[in-house]
Amino acid sequence: MSLSSQIFPAQAEHPGRIKHLYFRPASTVPDQEYEPFFYVEARIDFADVRSGCNVTCGIHSALDMLSLDGDLLWTRDMVRSVDPAAILASKPESAQLRRLPEFVTENLLARIESRHLSYLLRHAETRIYRNFVLNAYSHPGETRNDFQLRCLEVFNEAFRGDLDALREVFNRRLGRIEQKYLRQDRTGEFESDRRMAQARSKLHALAENIAEFFLQTELTLDERIMTPQHPNPDSPDLDQSLEALEMDVRLEIQRLIDSFRDKVTNIDEYIIHPNLRDLHLVRICILWIPVGASQP
């Protein structure tokens, strides 16, 4: 693999074999001054075995002009991204070019290659997301929200299984309450029909409420809180038992939702850096940018 810079024929106003490009101005200003920057176009192949990420990115950067004496290197604040669609091959008619520093030569552009590769090794990266519980990674370009929704789908089956198991627990508790309050007394005689009918009606109502709670419960990222109501200590024993059971149903469903929501949202950024073999310099040349222009 060759990482040699490409040298292009120069424009007429610039002798030598250095290519010059021009950033399109936002508006036409008479005698607009332009200042020079090094322009580097590169391709980076991000490949990561652990996450399975495999994506290629184009890099278009304007670099502050340095003489590269000694070990001087670019820092992040000295490099800015450039929109390649806004780059012109010909100088705008109204452009007034500042003097190009004398240290800018073909030899210097050749030296920029190794220095910029060093910069990319230190600062180039792509970020994806990782769910630590699933040990799953997002796809390149997938947003955090879309990745969470995908993790939500994976967790949903386990959530439904735990929810069904929880429902069985409360059905058994309801059955024990029913046995307690609808059993025969010690003399073998049943309570009055009126009191028995009231008890059965209350038990049936709670059974329907519990069934409705579980049927309507879904695992989502929405923060929905099921507010429990504490039993009224002045109520009859059966009413207190049923109210306590309903409160526990709400609390346990909420705990289950919170537990799975924490698993879904247990996401962090996963940063992938390139190796030297992943860096490909396409060309290095001079880019003229209007003085005072906003970030290209």
N, C-alpha and C positions, 0 to 999 in steps of 0.2 A: 504494500500500500504506500503510495507516494503522498506526502503532505506538502509538496512543493507549491509555492504561490504561483498563480498565473499572472504573467506580465502582459499587458495589453498595449496596443499602440496609443500614443498620447494624442490629446487634442492639440490643435495647431498652436494655441496660445501657451502651451506648456511643452517645452522641448523635452526630449528624452523618451523613455518607454514607460512612464508612470501613467496609469489610467486615472482620469479625473471624472467625478460624478457630481451632481448638484441636487440639493434638496429643494423640492418645489415649494415656493413661498406661499403662505396662507393668503396673501393679498399682494397686488402689484404696488410696489413702492419705488418711486424714481431713485435711481442711484443707490439701491439697497446694497449695503455692505455684506459680504460673505466672509466667514472665517473657515479655515481648513481643519479637518479632523481626519484621522486615519479611519478608513472604513474596512471592516472585516466581515466577510460573508462566510459562514461555516455551516456544517451539518454535523449533528450529534446523534449517534445511535445509542439510545438508552436501552440497555438490556439487563434484566435482573432475573436470575434463576429462581430465587425464593418466591417472588411475587408473580413471576410469569410475565412481567411487563416487557414489552418489546415495541418501542416507538421511536420514530426518527423526527427530530425537530430541526427546523432551519433557524439559524441565528444571524441577525443583521445588526451590527453594532457600530456606533460611532465612538471612537476612542480619542481622548485628549492627546494632543501631540506632545510626545516626550522624545528627548534625544536618546533615551535608553542608555545613558552613561551608567556605568557600574551595575549595581543590582536593582536599579529602579524598576518597579513593577506597577501595573495599573491596579487601582482599587475600585470597588463597586461604584463609588461616586464619580469616577473618571470615565465610566463607560455607560452609554445609554443605548437603548434599543431604537431601531429606526424602521419605519414602515417602508419596505422595498417598493411598494406601489407609488410612493411619493418621490422616488428618485428619478432624476432626468439624466439622460446621456449628454445633453447639450446645455451650455450655459445660458441662463435666462438673459434676455437682451439688456435688462436694466441692472444686472448684477455687477457690482464693483468688488473685485476680489482683493482681499488683503494680501500682503506679501507672504509668500510661502517661506517658512523658516529654511535657512541655508543648510541645516543638518538633514533635511528631507532629501534622500537620494535613493536610487534603486537598491543600493546595498543595505540601507536602513530598512526598507520595506522587507527585504529578505530576513533581517534580524527580528522583525516584528513577529514572524511566524512562531518561533520558539517561545517568545515572551507571551504571546497571546494564548498559545497552547497551555502554558503554565497558568495563565489567568483562568482559562476554562476548567482546568483540572481542580482549581481551588474553589471556583464559584458556580460552575454550571451544575444544574440539578433539575430534576423533575420530581414533583410531589404527587403521590397517590395516597389512598387511605387504607388503613388496616383495621379490621375488627379483631381484637385480641382473643375473644372467646371462641369465635369461629376459625381464627387464624386464616381469615379470608382477606383478599385485597381488592381494591376498586380497579376498574378498567381505566386505561389512559383517557383522560377527558371526562370521566364520570364525576359528577358533582357529589359533594358530601351527602346532600339530601337524597339523591338517587341511590347512592350506595347504601344508606341507611334503610331505604325502602326495600332494597334487595335483601339485606340482612333480615329485615322484618319478615319477609316471606319465608326465609329459611327457618327462622325461629317459630313460626306460627304453628307448625305441626306439633312440636314439643309443648308449646303453650296449650294447645287444645287438649293434649293428653293429660297434662297436669290439672287443667281446669275440670276435665271429666272426673279425675280421681278425687279432686276436692269436692265435687258435687256429691259423689258417693259417700264421703265422710259426713256431710251435713244431712244427707237423706237418712243415714243410720242414726244420727243424733235426733232427728225429728221422729224417727220410729220409736226410739226409747222414750221420748216425751209422750208419744201417743200411748204406749203401753202403760206408762205410769199413771196417766190421768183418765184412761178409759178402761182400766182393769176393774174386776170385781172387788168389792170391799171384803173385809174379813168374814162378814156374815154370809157372803155369797150373794148378796142382793146388789143390783145395779143402782146407780144414782138415778134421780128422777129423769124422765124423758126430756124435760125442758133443759136441765143443766147438761145432760149428755149431748143434746143437739147443739147447744151453744159451743161446747168444747170441740165437737167434731167440725163445726163451721169454722172456728178459729184455726184449727189444725189444717183444714183444707185450704183456707185462705193463705196461710203462711207457706204451705207446700207450693201453691201456685206462684207466690211471690219469689220464692227461691228458684223455681224453675225459670221464671222470667229473668231473674238476675243473671243466671248462667247462660241462657239463650242469647241475651243481648250483649254479653261481654265479648269484646274483641280486643285483640292486641293492636294498638295503634300508638303513634308517637304523640297524640294529643294528650295534654295534661288534664285528664278528667278524674276528679276526686269523688269517691263514693263516701258521703258523709254519714257515719253511723249515728244512731240515736240510742242513748243509754236507757235501760229499762226504768220504768217508773216504780220506785220502791213502794208506793201505796197501792199498786195494782195487785190483783189476786195472783196466787202462785203460778197458775198456768200462763197468765198473761206475761208475767215477768220472765218465765222460761222461754216463751216464744219470742219476746222482744230481745232477750239476750242472744238467742240463736240467730235472729235476723241481723243483729249488730255484728256478731262474729262472721256471718256470711259476707257482709259488706267489707269488713276489715281484711279478711283472708283473700277475697278477690282482689282488693286494692294492693295487698302485699304481693300477690302473684303478678299482677300487671306491672308494678314497680320493679320487681325482680327481673322480668324479661325486658322491660324497657331499658334498664341499666345495661343489660347484655347487648341489646341492639345498638345503644349509643356509646358503647365502650370502644370508641374509635379515635385513632390518632393519625397524624400524618406520617407517612413512610417516605423517606427521602432517598432517591437513587442518584448516585454520582457516576459520571462516565470514567472509563479508563482511557489511557492514551490511544489505544487502538480504536476507540469509539469516536474519536475526533477527526473531522475531515475539513480542512480549510479549502474553500472554493476560490476565493480571491481576496487580495489585499490591495487597496488603492486609496485615493484621496477623495474625501467627500466634503463639498463646500456647503455650509449651512448658513442661512441668514443670521446676522448678528442679532441677538436678543430673541430669537425664535423660541417658542415654547418647545417642550420635549417632543422631538420628532416621533 
